[in-house]
Each structure stands twice: as C-alpha cells, then as structure tokens.
Amino acid sequence: MNRALYLLVIGLLCFSASNAQEFSFGIKGGPSYVMGGQITGLVGGGTDFGGVVEGDSQFNFHGGGFFEIRFDKFLIRPEVIYSAMEVEFGFPSQPAIYAVDKISVPLLVGYNVWGPIDIYGGPAYQKILDSTLEGNEADEPVVVQNSPLAAQAGIKAAFGRFELDLRYDRSLASKEPYDINIVKSDYGINRASFDDSRLNQILLSISFKIFDSEANPGRRKGGCYF
C-alpha cells in the first residue's frame, strides 16, 4: 500500500512538472516571531498564585526546503519546514521558557499579482517533535495540540534565484485546558491550568533556488526529473 501511494505521488509530480511552464526547488530559512500560550494559577492554599500569565512573544528560527511548480500566473508549492518556537512565561519568582519543536508540511497555492510578487495560502500538516515548559514536573508532558492541521498565508518576492518570503502560520487546533504542576519553590506558582498551549508564528524567510527551469531552459523538454 505504501509503495503504491509513493508511486502515485511521484507520478503526479512528474505529470505536473512535465506540463508546467516552470518549476524550481531549493532551500529556505530565517527568523520567526512566535506568539501564544496562556497559564492560570490554581489557588489551593493561602500562598498559591492565582493569576493569569500570558506567553511573551519571542524570536526564534526556522529552515527547510520547497518545490514549486508554476502554470502561467498560478503556482503550487509543497514545502517541509522545521521550526524552533519559544515563548516566555513571567511567573512570580522567575520566568520560564515554553519551547516547541515541530515539522510543518504545507501545500500552498499562489497567484502572481505583479512582476516578482506572489501571494499564496494553504493548509499545513504539523508534527510536534518535542515540547517542554521549564519548571514543569518531568512526569507530566506538555500537550501542544489536539489537531495536526494549520493554515499558512503570505507574500513573497523573487530576485533571480533568491526569494524574500513573509507569512503567517496559524494552528487550527482548539483550546484544550489541562492541569500542570510547576516547582513552586523556583517559580512561585504550583498547580496551574495550561489554558492554551497553541503557538502561532510569523516567518520571514530567504529562499535560494538550487534548480530553476527558467534559468536553465535547455534542460526542460517535457520529461520527468524524478
């Protein structure tokens, strides 16, 4: 079954590439601005912290690769992106970092609005690789999402083999509060509710086209390159 699915995907890519006017593939990476997260302290005693702490946005990074097929003014662009995301929670005694590593596989559809400028959007499948909250008890894992789906939209501009890309990546998971236990002696908060563990991000990428059929027209004769 896996072999048949693999051959089907390769066949579809071959068909698309052989009928496309242009195609390219390459690498990308850059900074990310990460947002989200909310924790509420649960009062169980006279000294317990019962306030709400919002995650403070932080900068981090991402990197990956892309394959783009163009049909006149339209484009299809599957990607694979690794993202390292962090926000900071300002607990009473000291701040704690909430860190998430994930792999995203977006399938984007775009349109050329003018010259080198494209707009695009589409769904993304996201796989959480790791998630940690400083001070959280080790035997209580952090649950990041209840759905692997996300949505991405943005704008990019091409300059020869280079592209500058700005996009918004939003998780489609819903809020799912659950209780956590934090080391009170270190952070000034003990039992708490992780009201919203979802993280969204704004990504600024620089892409480099390792291969571009427009720059190498003599190599594209309607065949399959896989």
Buried (B, 14 or more C-beta within 10 A) or exposed (E): EEEEEEEEEEEEBBEBBBEBEBBBBBBBBBBBBBBBBBBBBBEEEEEBBEEEBBBBBBEBEBBBBBBBBBEEEBBBBBBBBBBBBBBBBEBEBEEBBBBBBBBBBBEBEBEBEEEEEBEBBBBBEBEBEEBBBBBBEEEBEBBBBEEBEBBBBBBBBBEEBEBBBEBBBBBBBEEBEEEBBBBBEEBBBBBBBBBBBBBBBBBBBBBEBEBBBBEEEEEBEEEEEE
